[in-house]
């Protein structure tokens, strides 16, 4: 048995001998003491497990040997039982070093290392559930691709600022790998033609993949410029919104309609909406009543409105 399990047993035995029975939230006192999960009466199938030292002190060779023993025991246990969960959780903790090793390959990413380890642990659990001892493969050899694949899937699904097709996501990785290899070989940055020749792609496909790479990370509007950049932050270079642009479409659509109006109607529109004169002032200007101006203006606006609807 492991020291942790023995420790649980000792603590639970002392507690049951020195304290009164515990009560449940409803206030009822059970007739029998609550058994510890590590009690042999509860976990009879794990009573003869080998002694497991603290997980952070187990070396790679010992971890493989202990994992093999635990996998043999796991195959004989029924899924969903406490015994099965105990052995499975022990396997997870015993092999966390694999997750940390795989996560160390992604230290340069922007995500916190704790999140990467957590995602890698999910891959470890999947590997434990799918591992079959009878295939004769060492567990680290089987688990590492699953752990790394889970971490890569996490970056692929969450790290892109703009969603792009999976084909372009994979093309970005191929371009990055080929670019590093060619840069090391040529001692300079490769050209589009050289990348296309290396990957067996067309120039257009390479350009498309390079453009998609720009969507992987987004720059902050408040990001400080480079030392030799005198233009200021990106937010300082973004143009303002011109609200006058909203009416251009309507103005251009109204021009031919207004040109078809009688001269007096065009003048009334000009005096009302350009010179901002009132209907009374327009009546005095044209020598007609304010009521007549109102009727003419309403008729003209209705005609223009109907003409716009027909155009649409």
Buried (B, 14 or more C-beta within 10 A) or exposed (E): BBEBBEEBBEEBEEEBEEEEEEEEEEEEEEEEBEEBEBBBEEBEBBEEBEEBEEBEEBEEEEBBEBBEEBBEBBEEBEEEEBBBBBBBEBBBBBBBBBBEBBBEEBEEBEBEEEBBBBBBBBBBBBBBEEBEBEEEEEBBEBBBEBBBBBBBEBBBEEEBEEEBEEEBBEBBEBBEEBBEEBEEEEEEEBEEEBBBBBBEBEEEBBBBBBEBBEBBEEEEEEEEEEEEEEEEBBEEEEEEEEEEEEEEEEEEBBEEBBEEBEEEBBBBBEBBEEEEBEBEBBBBBBEBEEEEBBEBBEEBBEBBEEBEEEEE
